[in-house]
Amino acid sequence: MSQPTYQLGKISAIAAACFVMGMPLPASASNAKTYVSVSTGFCLDSNAEGSVYALPCNGGNYQNWKRYGKRLVNVSTGRCLDGNAENQVYTLACNGGNYQNWN
């Protein structure tokens, strides 16, 4: 799934259509959450290359995250929010390491 960040994926388009029509979201997106910066109002976002950043909220699945215990998993990529000792944040394949645990 190497869709550009600014295009809605198939799941996003279905979710948007369901929202407009008042229907429940598909199971794959129904328990996803967006994380919005209190300061900027921007959403936590990612892309297929693993970059993480904040962009204006657009309803795309690159901005949707599912919580599994202490892990945050990007809906579009299936990758975990990760970091390192150099204060960098990105996504990687989920590996159970402590840098992928978030409170």
C-alpha positions as CSV (number, residue, x, y, z in Angstrom):
1,M,0.0,0.0,0.0
2,S,2.1,2.9,-1.2
3,Q,-0.6,5.5,-1.6
4,P,0.5,9.2,-1.4
5,T,-0.2,10.8,1.9
6,Y,-2.8,13.2,0.5
7,Q,-5.0,10.6,-1.3
8,L,-7.7,8.8,0.6
9,G,-7.2,5.0,0.6
10,K,-10.1,2.6,-0.2
11,I,-10.9,2.2,3.5
12,S,-10.8,6.0,4.0
13,A,-13.2,6.5,1.2
14,I,-15.6,3.9,2.5
15,A,-15.4,5.4,6.0
16,A,-16.1,8.9,4.7
17,A,-19.1,7.6,2.7
18,C,-20.4,5.8,5.8
19,F,-20.0,9.0,7.9
20,V,-21.9,11.1,5.4
21,M,-24.6,8.5,5.1
22,G,-24.9,8.0,8.8
23,M,-23.8,4.3,8.6
24,P,-21.4,2.7,11.1
25,L,-17.8,2.5,10.1
26,P,-16.3,-0.7,8.7
27,A,-14.8,-2.9,11.5
28,S,-11.3,-2.2,10.3
29,A,-11.6,1.5,11.0
30,S,-14.3,1.6,13.7
31,N,-11.9,1.5,16.7
32,A,-9.3,3.8,15.1
33,K,-8.5,7.1,16.6
34,T,-6.8,10.3,15.5
35,Y,-4.4,12.1,17.8
36,V,-4.7,15.9,17.6
37,S,-2.1,18.4,18.8
38,V,-3.6,20.6,21.5
39,S,-1.3,23.5,20.3
40,T,-1.7,23.3,16.5
41,G,-4.9,21.3,15.9
42,F,-2.9,19.1,13.5
43,C,-3.3,15.4,13.4
44,L,-0.5,12.8,14.0
45,D,0.2,11.5,10.5
46,S,2.5,9.0,8.7
47,N,3.3,7.6,5.3
48,A,4.3,4.4,3.6
49,E,8.0,5.3,4.1
50,G,7.6,5.4,7.9
51,S,7.9,9.1,8.4
52,V,5.8,10.7,11.2
53,Y,4.7,14.3,11.4
54,A,1.7,16.5,12.1
55,L,-0.6,17.8,9.2
56,P,-4.0,19.4,9.1
57,C,-6.6,16.7,9.8
58,N,-7.9,15.2,6.6
59,G,-9.8,12.0,7.6
60,G,-7.3,9.8,5.8
61,N,-6.2,6.5,7.3
62,Y,-2.5,7.6,7.6
63,Q,-4.0,9.8,10.4
64,N,-5.8,6.9,12.1
65,W,-4.2,4.9,14.8
66,K,-5.3,1.8,16.7
67,R,-4.1,1.1,20.3
68,Y,-3.0,-2.4,21.2
69,G,-1.9,-2.3,24.8
70,K,0.8,0.4,24.8
71,R,1.4,0.2,21.0
72,L,0.0,2.7,18.5
73,V,-0.5,1.0,15.1
74,N,-1.1,3.1,12.0
75,V,-4.3,1.9,10.2
76,S,-3.0,2.5,6.7
77,T,0.4,0.9,7.1
78,G,0.0,-1.6,10.0
79,R,3.3,-0.2,11.4
80,C,3.9,0.8,15.0
81,L,4.8,4.3,16.2
82,D,8.4,4.0,17.3
83,G,11.2,6.2,18.5
84,N,14.8,6.2,19.6
85,A,17.3,7.7,22.0
86,E,18.0,10.6,19.6
87,N,14.4,11.9,20.0
88,Q,13.3,10.8,16.6
89,V,9.8,9.4,15.9
90,Y,8.8,7.2,13.0
91,T,7.0,4.0,12.3
92,L,8.5,0.5,12.0
93,A,7.2,-3.0,11.8
94,C,5.8,-3.9,15.2
95,N,8.6,-5.6,17.2
96,G,7.5,-5.4,20.9
97,G,10.4,-3.2,21.8
98,N,10.1,-0.5,24.5
99,Y,10.5,2.3,22.0
100,Q,7.1,1.2,20.6
101,N,5.4,1.5,24.0
102,W,3.4,4.8,24.6
103,N,1.4,5.9,27.6
